[in-house]
Structure formats: structure tokens, C-alpha cells
Amino acid sequence: MKENNFKIEKAKARKLRQSQWWKQKIESGVCHYCGGQFPSETLTMDHIVPISRGGKSTRGNLVPSCKKCNSNKKYYTPAEIILREELDQDVCF
């Protein structure tokens, strides 16, 4: 069942990636996490709350991210990222 939900959410994300909403979102070229400026075509779509952690492919959960930030974020939630940085070690919930 969980794998099916994952496939459904990925399909929703692919559809949103083609939408005018997403194209306007990446037009500024700004990464949601680091605030860096990047060519819009290099920004990736990131789920703030990852699908693997129960996140959905909705406009409120999708943000543009540079590849470096997206790779560093992995499957963590924003709270876990803050804890990782504060504790300077990996966190697990």
C-alpha cells in the first residue's frame, strides 16, 4: 500500500512540474533553502516533507531547490535539518 501511495504522489509531482504554477515558481531562480540564485532550468522540485515521511505532492509542500540543497536534505524534515546542524550529527526519529 505504501509503495502505491509513493507512485501516486510522484505522478502528481510530475504533473505539477509541467504546470504554469511551477514554471512561475522557478522563474525567479531562487533556491528555497539557501536563497542562492540559479538558472531556473537547474532547480529541482523538492518536497518539504518528503513523500517517504508522509508528505504529499501539493503546492504547499513543493519548493524549488538547487541540486546541492536537495541532495543534502535527503529524506529529512526541516526540523531534523535544524537539529542536525545544531548538534553537528545525524538525527533519527
N, C-alpha and C positions, 0 to 999 in steps of 0.2 A: 504494500500500500504506500509506504513512504517513497519508494522509487518512482511510483506513478505520479505522486504529487510533485516530485522533483522535475519530472519530464514536463508536466503541465506548466509549472512556474517558468521553466526555461523557455518553453514555447511562447508564453505570454511576454517574456522579456524580449525575445526575438521580434515579436510583433511590435512592441513599443519602440524598439530600436529603429524601426522604419517610419515611425510616426513623426508628424510635424512638431509635436511637443518635444521629443528627444532632440530633434535637429536644432530647435531653438535653444534647448538646454546646453548643448555643446558648442553652440555658435561663439560664445564668449571665450572658449578655450581655457577655462579656469578649472583646475582640479579642486574638488570638494574638500579634500583632506589637507593638502599642503598649500593651496592657494596659488600654485605656480601657473604660469601661462604656457600653453602648449597648442600646437596646431590641432584644430578640432577633430581632424580625422585620426589623430593618435590617441585621443581619450577613449577610455573603456567605460562600459556600464558596470557599476558596482552596486550590489545590494547592501545597504547599510546593515541590516540584519540579514545575514546570509541565509539562503534557501535551506542549507543543511542544518540551520539552527531555528527553522520555523518561519523565516522571513518570506514575504510574498513579493511577486513582481508587480508592484503598484507604483504609481507616480511618487508617492510619499516615501518609498523605500529605495528608489533608484537615483543614483547620483553619478555625475561624470567623475572619473578618476584617472590620473596618469598611471602608466603601467607600473611604475615603481611603487606608488602608494597601494595600488590594487594588489600587487604581489606581496607587499609587506603586511597588508591587512589580513590576507588569507580568509579563514573562516571565523575570525574573531568579531565580537560585537564592539561597538565604540567604547563601552565601559571597560571591557577587557583590554583594549588597546591602551587606555589611560593607565590602568593598573600595571600593565607590562612595562610601560615607560617609567612609572613611579618606582616600581620595585626592581627594575632592571633585570627581570627574569620572566620566564614563561609562566602564565597562569592557566589554571584548569578548573572548570566548574562542572 
